[in-house]
Amino acid sequence: MHIMQGMYLPIIVDPAKGWGTDADKEFVIVQSEFYAKPGSDSVMAPDYAAALARQASYVVFNGRANQYQANPLAVEEGDRVRLFVVNAGPSLSSAFHVVGAVFDRVYPDGNPNHVLNSVQTWSIPAGGGAVFEAVFEKGESGEGVYAFVTHAFADASKGAVGLIQVGQPKPAGKMSH
C-alpha cells in the first residue's frame, strides 16, 4: 500500500571502476503506478481493489503524469546521456524505450558486468532497475525531440510518456561533465 501511494526512492550507487564511458548528462527516471478513487473533500484515496486487479489510474515518471511533455529533459546534440531507470511498481513491468533511438549500452540491474549493446527496448520488472546510455542527435529534418515511454501502450496512455529535447551541438573537441 505504501508503494502505490508514492513512498519509494531510487538509490544510485556508481560502480567503483565507473561505467566504462563518460556521460555528458545523467537523469534519474522512476516509473510507478497510482491506484486512486475519489475520497472525501476532493482528496483522492487509495483504491486497493484496483491495485489487486492491476488497473492503475496513472502510470507515471517521477511521480507525475506527462510532466516531461511540458518540461522535456534537455540535452545537447552529441551528448552521451545516461538514464538511471527504476520501476517502483508496485505491480506493472516497464518496457522502457526511447522512440527513434537505440541505446548504445544497457546495464540490466545497473551491473556494468552485464552490459548489452544496441538495444531498443528493455523490460524492467516491478522493483527493478536498469541503466541506459545513448547519444542524441538532431534528425535530417532538424528535429531533435525524442519521446521516452513504457512501450506498454495502455500504461503510456496513463501518463508514462516524456520527451528529450536536443538543443545546440557541442563545440568540437569539448566534452562537459
Secondary structure, 3 states (H helix, E strand, C coil): CCHHHCCCCCCCCCCCCCCCCCCCEEEEEEEEEECEEECHHHCEEECHHHHHCCCCCEEEECCECCHHHHCCEEEEECCEEEEEEEEEECCCCEEEEECCCCEEEEEECCCHHHCEEEECEEEECCCCEEEEEEECCCCCCCCCEEEEEECCHHHHCCCCEEEEEEEEECCCCCCCC
